[in-house]
């Protein structure tokens, strides 16, 4: 476990350096060094000095990583205006590494689906990639659409009814929606069939979402205490798409749900993971 953490910190440090950060990697390098030498008694003094340096640097310069990241993103965003071909191989590698870091961070935070979608962008593959999961049911927006589909099937008078297409969008509002679902599925198109079995209906569903980066979209994560916007500029990853480093695709979600599933009666509850609950508590 300890050496696994050390390896992860080494990879993170190298990724930061590749992205163009120069001060922030010192934090992770010192922390990795502390973990690596912690059990060596002969290096007891060295490890305590390194640990104290990490603590002191964190207390005195906790804001530095955010502002250094923001400076780098702003520089690369300005360069993007000149066109994808103006980026050097090192800069492209840094952005590619940032994408992998986002996927890893998303996975650890409980946003597994968008983490997997993000990671797969960096791996060549088919134009359609399949997910057999009812994860979309976490969203009340999806459940309300399915309830409408069920009413539509019952009104049809048929026993095998092709459902019309619905398109769902999200605003990333944690008060009313599952951020986990919104990040993975926005925008989401649902089609399917409703099949009657006695008094029950089976909805066999297919949802699709295009996985690719936009040239202009920016997602603001938060503001630093100094008022600086900390954002993810999708245009930087769009550059990698244009240069052939990323491979856009369509994610296809398939699942089935019976008409008496209790989730179709609960059309307002938001199913949140631990990080979503924490964010909701902090914000509201």
Secondary structure, DSSP 8 states (H G I E B T S, - for coil): -HHHHHHHHHHHHHHHHHHT-SSHHHHHHHHHHHHHHTT-GGGHHHHHHHHHHHHHHHHHHTTHHHHHHHHHHHHHHHHHTT-GGGS-HHHHHHHHHHHHHHHHHHHHTT-HHHHHHHHHTTS---SEEEEE--GGGGSHHHHHHHHHHHHHHHHH--SEEEEEEEEE-----TTTS-HHHHHHHSSEEEEEEEEEETTEEEEEEEEEEEE---SS-EEEEEE-TTS-EEEEEHHHHHHHHHTTSS--EEEEEEEEEETT-GGGT--S-----HHHHHHHHHH-
